[in-house]
Each structure stands twice: as structure tokens, then as C-alpha cells.
């Protein structure tokens, strides 16, 4: 499953992480994170997986509701 730029931004907000911190946690450059979240480019599948894995290690759960009204989201595990 892929992630959206909106999920990445929301997850960082829940964690209070900067784009640089996410990049470091995912072993990617800050510009890769920035460009993805701004919709400038879609990272490779491997890079998207690295972003998702870094966020999941930090406690983020990805919500894939399938509900077109709310769409996919994120939550912080307790």
C-alpha cells in the first residue's frame, strides 16, 4: 500500500517531526520528502516504502478506510 502526501504531512504533525527528521529516519533527503509532500514528484516505490516504514516505527498507523468522504488517514498508536 502506498501513502499520500497528505498522510505524510499529517503523520509528521502527529509526531512533531520536521521534513528533515522524516528524511533522516527514512534514509532519504529532505528534498525528497519536501517534493513528495508538495506534490512535485512521486518517489519510487522503495522510497515510499521507506517513508511509510519510518513513520510506522515511530508509532503511526495508516488508516485506509475506503470511505470517499474521509479518505485515508493516519493515527498515532498509544
Secondary structure, DSSP 8 states (H G I E B T S, - for coil): ----HHHHHHHHHHHT--HHHHHHHHT--HHHHHHHHTTS----HHHHHHHHHHHHHTTEEEE----TTT-SEEEE--
